[in-house]
Amino acid sequence: MLSRLPLRPGLKRLIKIMLSLLLILMIIIASGIAFIEIQRHRTVALPTPSGPFAVGRMEYDWTDQSRIDPFAPHTSQKRELVVWSWYPATRVPGAQTAPYLPAKWGQANDNQIVQSDDSIQTHSVDHAPLSNSMARYPVLIFEPGMGKIPTQYTTLLEDLASHGYIIFAINPTYSSDVVVFPDGRVAESTTAGKIEDSAGLQAADRIIQVWAQDEIFTINQIDKLNAQPGDMFNQHLDLTRLGLFGHSFGGATAAQVCHLDARCKAGIDIDGDLFGNVVQSGVTQPFMVIQHDQGSCSDADCRAFQNEVHTLLRTVPKGAGYSLSVKNTEHFNFSDYGAYFSLLRPFGVLGSIDGQHGIQITRTYVRAFFDTYLNSTPSALLHGPSSAYPEVQFSTP
């Protein structure tokens, strides 16, 4: 039997060093995982709404019988949408606030990567009674970014509701990563409903037509709610004061729908590239484009987008077109990601701006715009740079 060969002293030292480094690396990884888990489950209260109203939340399940869903995995399936509403509510003492996600959604969105949804405290109450302080309320329709769902913008939507807006927010079925219907059915995103890198502009133009029809269908459904005796919103929705807005692809959809449907009285695109024929045709309603920090805007894509924005805004009524950017922000600073712990910041998805301050800027300028054009309450913030928000930079359309 061969005897074992003795290891040379230098080799022994090298093995010991390598094992020590491996142990240190394992400790670092384990500590990092533990830290992330602690942060993910740390209780986080979203920023408090700044308006005088309490906030209610409600869920709808609507099917458009006139449309076959082109994104669905099964042919002949009608287009079905889960739509959430945030609205000004009567304050109910002791009422329990709504979970960040409805219970049946569970693990239903990618927010779980950065913050456990059961650790996030909202300021909404499910099915709270509508406030009777006003006879009729202005209405807003919101769509999220591609793959996202509206609850990931709860801070913005709650704040608008607290100032007297009724918001209907659409979950784009088969484009959102996951949608859960009230009966528990789960609809995961499909290739047809998402923009693949290889598909590019052609896919975006195709998908935006479906999202635009989703918004038009939702407007029609809201009109029915307003005329339905016994419904909480009956005769309380002022559709002569209808605004559309969204983030990313949802913002692009707001522009497209304002081009298609005159019922849109004002619109906002929050950091969304433009798609559809609105790029060439423009809109005739007051419109605002809010962008993340553009820096020097020296690359070709940035310059092309700025040209599209300026072309779009040249068709709006004089003085009612706005293009602004927010320094030190990135794309997801406009969502709730800025309000809680996130692994996204080191990867450049969030900018260096204080997260809650960035969200406050978004809330303030979105409301200033809609107050001006839906409530006839002009805001000085729209006139140009403000010392209160020096991060906001205006560009001339």
N, C-alpha and C positions, 0 to 999 in steps of 0.2 A: 504494500500500500504506500502511495506517494505521500511524503510529509508535506505539510503546508509550507509555502515559501514565506519567509518573514517579510513584512512590509518595510520599506525604507523609511527612515525617520521623517524625511521631507514629505513623503506621500501621506504618512499618518497625520502630520500637521495640516496638510491641505484638506484631508477628509474631515478633520475636526472643525476647521474653519467653515467648510461648506455646510456641515450639519448645523453649526451655530447660526449661520446666515439663514438656513432653511427654517430653523426654529424661530428666529426673529421675524422672518417673513410671515410665518404662520400666525404668530402672535399679533402682528400688525393687521393681517387680514381678518382675524377673529375679532379684534378690537374694533375694526372698521365696521364689520357686519353688526356687532352689538350696538355701536353708536348709531348706525343708520336705523336699526330696529327701534331703539329708544326714541329717536327723533320722529320716526314715522308714526308712532303711537302716542306722542306727546299731544295733549289736548291743545288745540288751536282754535281760538275764537276769531272768526272772520271780522274784518272791520265793521263797526257799527254803522248802519244806514244813517244818513245825515238829515233825512226829512222828518216831518211831523207825524207821518202815518206809520202805524204798525204794518207788517207785511204778511200777506197770506200766500199760499202756494197750492196749486191744483194741477191734476194730471188729466189729459184727455187722450183717447184713442180714436182716431178718425181715419176712415177709409174712403179714398176717392174712387167711387164706382165707375167713373168715366175714363180711368187710366189703367193700363197694364203697366206693372212695374218693370222697367227695362233692366233694373239692377238685380232683381230677385233670381234665386237659383232655379226656381220652377216657373215654367211658362204659364201664361194666363193668370198670374197672380196680380190682384189689384194693389195699387199703391197705398200702403198703410203707414200712418205716422203717429208717433207718440209726441204730443205737444204739451209742454208745461206752461202754466201761467203764474206769474208773480203779480200781485196787485195790492193796492192800498186797503188795509183791513181795519176792522174794529178791534181795538186792543182788548184781549181776553186775559184778565188777571190770572196768573198761575199756569197759563197754557204752555205745554211742552213744545219746544221748537222742533221743526222738521229735521230729519236726518239729512246729511249732505246729499245722499242718494236715497230714493225710495227703497224700502227693505228688500223688495224682490230683485232689485238690481244687483245686490251683493257685490260680487267681484267684477262688476260689469263695465269697468273702464280702466284705462291705463293710468289713472290717477293713483292707483294702488302702488305704482312704482315709487312714487315720491312722497306720498302721505296717505296713511290709512284713512279712508273716508269716514269711518266711525269715530275718528278722533277730531273731526272738524265740526265746530259748532256754528250753525247758521242763526239767522234772526227771523226766519219765516215760521209760520204756523200752518200746518196742513189744513186745508178746508176752513180757514178762518172766515167769518162773515165779512162781506164787502163793507167798507166804510160808507156810511150815509152822509158824510160831510159834504159831498158834491153830488149833484144830480147826474152828471155825465163826465167821463174821464177820457183823456187822450189815450190812444192805443199805439203800442209799438210792437213790431214783429222782429224777432232776433233769430239769427242762425249762427252756429259756432264754426270754428275752423274744420277743415277736412280731418275726419277721424275722431273729432271731439264731440262732446255733448254739452248742452246748455248749463248744467250744474257747475261746470268748471269755470263759469263766469258769474257765479252766484253773487259775489260782492257787488259787481256792477248792476246786476238786475234787481237785487234787493234795494239798492240805493235809489234807483229810478222809481221803483214802486213806492218807496217811502215818500217820494215827492209827488205822488198822485198820478203816476202812469200805470196803465194796465199792460203788461207785457205777455205776449204769446211767443214762446221759444220752441223751435222745431228741432227734433232729433232726426237727422237725415238717415232714414233706414237704408242699410247696406252701404252707406258711406261712413257713418259713425262706426268705430271699431266694434261696438256692441250696443244693441238696443234691446231692452226687455219690455215686452208688452204687459199690460195689467194682468192678463191671465197666465203669465209665466213663460210664454213663448220667447225664445231668444233668437234674434236676428244678427248674425255676425256680418262684418263687411265682406263684400265680394269684389272680385277683380273688376267687374263692370262698374261698380260704384266708387272705385278709388282711382286716383291718378298715379299710374306707374311711371317711373322715370323715362321709360322707353316710349310711352304714349304721348306725353307732353301736351302741347297746345290743343291738338285735335281732341284728346280725351277730355280736357278741361272744358272746351266749348260744348262738348256733348253733355257732360255732367251738369254744367251750369243751367242748361235748359230744363233739366228735371228739377233741380233745386228751385229754379224760378217758378216753375209750375206748382211746386210744393207751397211756396209762399202765396201764390195767387189762390190756390185751393184753400189755404188757411184763412185768407181774408174773407173768402166766401163763407167759410164755416163760422167765422166770428160774426159776420153779418146775420147768419141764422140764429146764433146765440142771442144776439141783440133783439131779435124779434120773437124769441121763444118765451111765451108766458110761463112764469114759475121759475125760470132760470135765474140764478143769482145776478147774472150780468144783463138781464133783460132791460133794455132801454137805458143802460148806463154806459154803453160804449159809444164814444163819439168818433165815428169813422170819417168825419170831415177833418179830423185831426189825427191822421194816421202817418206814423213814421216807420221807416225800415232801417235796420242796421245789423251789422254782423262783424265778426272777426275773421280775417284771412279769407278763405273761400266763401264764407258767409257774408263778408263785407262786399266781395265782388258780386255776390248774388243780389245784395241790396241794390247795387247800382243797376244791374240788369233788370230787376223788377220795376224800379222807378222809371226805366226807359219803356217798359212794356205796359205798365198799368198806371193810369192817371190817378187812381185812388191814393197812391203814394204822394204825400204832401211834402216830405223831406226825408233825406237819407244820409247815412254815414257808412263809409267803408273804413274799418279799422285794420290797417296793415294788410290789405289783401290785393294781390295782383289782379288786374282787370281781365275779364274774359267775356266772350259773347259779343253781339253786335253793338252793345253800348259803347264799346271802345271807339267805333267809328261814328255812331249816331249821337252819343252824349245823352244828357238828361235835361229836362226843362224845370225841374224842381230845385229848391235849395239843397246843396249837397256839400258834405265835408269829407275829406280824406285825412285820416290820422295815421302817421307812419312811425316806425321805430327810428332810432338815430341813423341818419343817412350819412354821417361823416362828411367826407368830401364829395361823395357821389361821383367817383371818378371812373367806375367801371361801366362797360357798355350796357349791362342789364339795368343798372340803377338809372342811367340817363334815359334809357328807353321807357322805363316805367314813369319817370317824371314827365316825359313828353306826353304819355298817355293820360296822366292825371290832368295836366294842363289843357289838353284837348277836350277831355271830359268836362272840365269846369268852365270852359269858355261858352258852353251852351246854356248854363244856368242863368237865372235872372241876375242882373247886374248887382254886384255887391253881396250875392248870396252863395258864392262858391269859396271854399276854404281848403287850403292845403297846409298841413302843419306836421311837424315831427317833434319827437320828444328825445332830448339828449340822454345818453347813457342807458337807453333801453334796447332790448331785443324783442323778437317776435312775441314771446310768451309773457312779457311783462304786462300785456293787456288782459291776461287771464288771471284766475285765482292763484296761479303758481307763485306770483310775487308775494302772496300773503302767508305762505307757510314754508316750512323746510323743504328744500328741493335739491335733488342730485343734479338738476339740469344746469345750475349756475356755472360750474367749472367747465361745461361743454359749450358755453357761449349762447345757450338758448335764452338765458336771462342776462340782462345788462347789469352794470355796476350800480345803478340807481337803487336807493332804498326801495324794497319791494312794495311796501304799503304806500309810500309816497307816489310811486309810479301809478298804482291803482287809483289813488286819489286824484291824480291828474286826469286819468281817463274818465272817471266818474264826473268830474267837474266840467270838462269840456263837452262831453256827450250831452249832459243835461243842459248846459248853457246853449248849445245849438238847438235842441228840441224845445227848450223853453222859449227861445226866440221865435221859432217858426211854427210851432204848434200851439203855444200858449200866449203868443203876442206879448212876451215879456223879454225885451231885448237885454242882452248881456254885454257888458263892456269887454269881457274876455275875448269876444270875437273881433274886436277892433284892432288887435295887434298884440305885441309882446306885453307881458304883465310881470311886474316885480314880484308878485306872489308866486308865480310859476316861471322862473327864468329858464327852465329846461325846455319850454315850449317855443319852437321856432316856426315862424310863418314864412311861406314862400308865395310869390305872386303867381296866380294862375295865368 
